[in-house]
Amino acid sequence: MKNLGRLSKLMTILYASITGLTQEIAYKKTVRAPLLFIFVIHTSQEDSGGSKINSYSLISAIF
């Protein structure tokens, strides 16, 4: 009978820790800040007069 009480306490602690972890993981997934990636692409071209034209393209993505 004494072992049954210990087993019951152990099961309660185990259950509480598992459900606490799953709630914490769910909370982290919903609160996670989005990641922002910014890419800059540089291209240069020559115009008809022989001078270079530099252009920059900005690409961003949010995950």
C-alpha positions in Angstrom: 0.0 0.0 0.0 2.9 2.3 0.8 4.4 1.7 -2.7 1.0 2.5 -4.3 1.1 6.0 -2.7 4.6 6.6 -3.9 3.7 5.4 -7.4 0.7 7.8 -7.4 2.9 10.7 -6.4 5.4 9.8 -9.1 2.7 9.5 -11.8 1.3 12.9 -10.7 4.7 14.6 -10.9 5.5 12.9 -14.3 2.1 13.9 -15.7 2.5 17.5 -14.5 6.0 17.8 -16.0 4.9 16.4 -19.4 1.9 18.6 -19.7 3.9 21.6 -18.5 6.5 20.9 -21.2 3.9 20.6 -23.9 2.3 23.9 -22.9 5.7 25.6 -22.8 6.5 24.3 -26.3 3.1 25.5 -27.6 3.7 28.9 -26.0 7.2 29.2 -27.6 5.8 28.4 -31.0 3.1 31.0 -30.8 5.2 33.8 -29.3 8.2 33.2 -31.6 9.3 36.4 -33.4 9.4 36.1 -37.2 12.7 36.0 -38.9 13.5 38.7 -41.4 16.1 38.0 -44.1 17.3 40.8 -46.3 19.3 40.2 -49.5 21.0 42.9 -51.5 21.9 42.1 -55.1 24.4 44.4 -56.8 24.5 44.6 -60.6 26.5 46.9 -62.8 26.0 47.6 -66.4 27.7 49.9 -68.9 25.5 52.5 -70.7 26.1 53.5 -74.4 28.6 56.2 -73.3 30.9 53.6 -71.6 30.1 54.7 -68.0 29.0 52.2 -65.4 25.5 52.1 -64.0 25.3 50.4 -60.6 22.0 49.2 -59.4 21.0 47.5 -56.1 18.0 45.2 -55.7 16.6 44.7 -52.2 14.8 41.5 -51.5 13.3 40.7 -48.1 11.5 37.6 -46.8 9.7 37.1 -43.5 9.4 33.6 -42.0 
